[in-house]
Amino acid sequence: QSVPLYLSRRFTPEYIVPRVAETYAHEDLFPEPDENRTLLSKMIFQGKILYFLDQVLPEDMPDSTKIGYTQQQLQWTQDFEGDIWAYFLENNFLYETDYHKIQVFLSEGPFTPALGDQKSAPKLGVWTGWQIVRKYMAENPKVTLQQLMADNDAQKILNQSKYKPKQK
């Protein structure tokens, strides 16, 4: 098998629309600014793309399908959200700019190394960015989708989100 299972399991019809919408949003509507070098800025950018999908895809589309997780991976992220956030903070990853150090939190894979071993979900930085953006929009109901997508101040979005998940 030339395509890893963590990718090929998504080669099914229910994943077509979210992947096309995500690619279109990422490549054509909202290309990533070149100055996005920190893990935080990349997390927030990816979180905004997924929040955009929240707004344009059918309401009944599961979050697991939007991000490409199995239901077990989604449950793992929800169960350990506070621990994931603590890991980023305790290891000073939010402002890290070394591509090799931060890409592990943004890339596709079967899991995220160093976090929960092989039981963890992949791309935990992307998922966490999505939760920060969701919290930001809940805390700032007057912000429109257009304003959110145009705002490249990741630190402001984090601060105004009041994102502080509880550790287990």
C-alpha positions as CSV (number, residue, x, y, z in Angstrom):
1,Q,0.0,0.0,0.0
2,S,1.6,3.3,-1.1
3,V,-0.7,5.6,0.7
4,P,-0.7,5.4,4.5
5,L,-3.9,4.3,6.2
6,Y,-4.2,7.6,8.2
7,L,-4.7,9.2,4.8
8,S,-6.4,6.6,2.7
9,R,-9.2,6.1,5.3
10,R,-10.4,9.5,4.2
11,F,-10.6,8.6,0.5
12,T,-14.4,8.3,0.9
13,P,-17.2,10.6,-0.4
14,E,-18.0,12.3,2.9
15,Y,-14.5,13.8,3.0
16,I,-14.6,15.3,-0.6
17,V,-16.6,18.5,0.2
18,P,-14.7,19.5,3.3
19,R,-11.3,18.9,1.7
20,V,-12.2,20.9,-1.5
21,A,-13.7,23.7,0.7
22,E,-10.6,23.7,2.9
23,T,-8.2,23.8,-0.1
24,Y,-10.2,26.5,-1.8
25,A,-10.3,28.6,1.3
26,H,-6.6,28.1,2.0
27,E,-5.3,28.5,-1.5
28,D,-7.6,31.0,-3.1
29,L,-9.7,32.9,-0.6
30,F,-7.3,33.3,2.4
31,P,-3.7,32.5,1.5
32,E,-1.4,32.3,4.5
33,P,0.6,35.5,5.1
34,D,4.4,35.1,4.7
35,E,4.9,36.7,8.1
36,N,3.1,33.8,9.8
37,R,6.2,32.2,11.3
38,T,5.3,31.4,14.9
39,L,3.4,28.3,15.9
40,L,0.7,30.6,17.4
41,S,0.2,32.4,14.1
42,K,0.1,29.2,12.1
43,M,-2.4,27.7,14.7
44,I,-4.7,30.7,14.5
45,F,-4.5,30.8,10.7
46,Q,-5.4,27.1,10.4
47,G,-8.1,27.6,13.1
48,K,-9.6,30.4,11.0
49,I,-9.8,28.1,8.0
50,L,-11.6,25.5,10.0
51,Y,-13.9,28.1,11.5
52,F,-14.7,29.2,8.0
53,L,-15.6,25.6,7.2
54,D,-17.9,25.7,10.3
55,Q,-19.7,28.6,8.7
56,V,-20.0,27.3,5.1
57,L,-20.5,23.6,5.4
58,P,-23.7,21.9,6.5
59,E,-24.4,22.2,10.3
60,D,-24.7,18.5,10.6
61,M,-21.2,17.8,9.3
62,P,-19.2,16.3,12.2
63,D,-16.1,18.1,13.4
64,S,-14.2,14.9,12.9
65,T,-15.0,15.1,9.1
66,K,-14.0,18.7,8.9
67,I,-10.5,18.2,10.4
68,G,-10.1,14.6,9.1
69,Y,-9.9,12.9,12.5
70,T,-11.5,9.6,13.5
71,Q,-14.2,9.8,16.1
72,Q,-11.7,8.4,18.6
73,Q,-9.1,11.1,17.7
74,L,-11.6,13.8,18.1
75,Q,-12.7,12.4,21.5
76,W,-9.0,12.3,22.6
77,T,-8.5,16.0,21.7
78,Q,-11.6,16.9,23.7
79,D,-10.6,14.8,26.7
80,F,-7.1,16.2,26.8
81,E,-7.6,19.8,25.5
82,G,-6.2,21.3,28.7
83,D,-3.2,19.1,28.7
84,I,-2.5,19.8,25.1
85,W,-2.6,23.6,25.8
86,A,-0.4,23.2,28.9
87,Y,2.1,21.2,26.8
88,F,2.4,24.1,24.3
89,L,2.8,26.7,27.1
90,E,5.2,24.7,29.3
91,N,7.5,24.0,26.4
92,N,7.3,27.6,25.0
93,F,6.1,26.4,21.7
94,L,3.6,29.2,20.9
95,Y,6.3,31.7,19.8
96,E,8.7,29.1,18.3
97,T,9.6,29.8,14.7
98,D,11.8,26.7,14.0
99,Y,9.9,24.9,11.2
100,H,11.2,21.5,12.3
101,K,10.0,22.0,15.9
102,I,6.5,23.3,15.0
103,Q,5.6,21.4,11.9
104,V,4.9,18.2,14.0
105,F,1.9,20.1,15.5
106,L,0.5,21.1,12.1
107,S,1.1,18.2,9.8
108,E,-1.0,15.2,8.9
109,G,0.1,12.0,10.5
110,P,-1.2,9.0,12.4
111,F,-0.6,10.9,15.7
112,T,1.3,13.7,17.3
113,P,4.7,12.5,18.6
114,A,5.4,13.5,22.2
115,L,1.8,13.9,23.1
116,G,-0.1,10.9,24.2
117,D,2.1,8.5,22.2
118,Q,0.2,6.7,19.4
119,K,-3.2,7.4,21.0
120,S,-3.0,11.1,20.3
121,A,-4.6,12.8,17.4
122,P,-2.4,14.4,14.6
123,K,-2.0,18.1,14.0
124,L,-2.9,19.2,17.5
125,G,-1.8,22.7,16.7
126,V,-4.4,23.0,14.0
127,W,-7.1,21.6,16.3
128,T,-6.1,23.9,19.2
129,G,-6.1,26.9,16.8
130,W,-9.6,26.0,15.8
131,Q,-10.8,25.9,19.4
132,I,-9.1,29.3,20.1
133,V,-10.9,30.9,17.1
134,R,-14.2,29.4,18.1
135,K,-13.8,30.8,21.6
136,Y,-12.7,34.2,20.2
137,M,-15.8,34.4,18.0
138,A,-18.0,33.4,21.0
139,E,-16.4,36.1,23.1
140,N,-16.7,38.7,20.3
141,P,-20.1,38.3,18.7
142,K,-19.9,41.6,16.8
143,V,-16.9,40.3,14.8
144,T,-18.0,39.2,11.4
145,L,-16.6,36.3,9.5
146,Q,-15.0,38.7,7.0
147,Q,-13.4,40.7,9.8
148,L,-12.0,37.5,11.4
149,M,-10.5,36.2,8.2
150,A,-8.9,39.6,7.5
151,D,-7.4,39.8,11.0
152,N,-3.8,38.5,11.1
153,D,-3.1,39.5,14.7
154,A,-2.8,36.0,16.2
155,Q,-1.8,37.4,19.6
156,K,-4.9,39.6,19.8
157,I,-7.2,36.7,18.8
158,L,-5.6,34.5,21.5
159,N,-5.9,37.2,24.2
160,Q,-9.5,38.2,23.3
161,S,-10.5,34.6,23.1
162,K,-9.9,34.1,26.9
163,Y,-8.9,30.5,25.9
164,K,-7.9,28.6,29.1
165,P,-9.0,25.0,28.9
166,K,-8.8,23.0,32.2
167,Q,-6.2,20.3,32.6
168,K,-7.3,16.9,33.8
